[in-house]
Amino acid sequence: MFLKKITTLLPALFVLVLAGSAFAAFTRTMPHSSADLLTYLTTIHVNRSHVKSVVVNQSSSHIEVDLDEQSGTSTLGDHDQYIPIRKGKAADAKVVMDRIWAQSAKGVAPTAADAQALYDMIDQTAN
């Protein structure tokens, strides 16, 4: 009886797991210049309280910006976002993004030099 109940619940549990934040959909965002990227990074810095995390996902080569549930009231929008990184540049992007995020935690806004370094790693042709 117990096994029968578990097997009938498994599909529903699987759907719940897929709907969780680990599998949340990210919306692609693409800055058109390093100045656009600096504006985006500065917006993330200013709205840091609405950002759960900013990470470089090395398996997908994306910078992923995970927003909290209250982000719809911020200028960041209401969807988690990603920026595609060129293959082979994810480790370098991680170093730059980790530095930007750590500096932001100290109240220091992103610099134009960091934005340019990161912009040079973006894959403009990725989907």
Secondary structure, DSSP 4 states (H G I P E B T S, - for coil): -HHHHHHHHHHHHHHHHHHSGGG---EE---SSHHHHHHHHHHHHHTGGGEEEEEEETTTTEEEEEE-GGGGGSTT-SS-EEEEB-TT-HHHHHHHHHHHHHHHHTTPPPPHHHHHHHHTTB-TT--
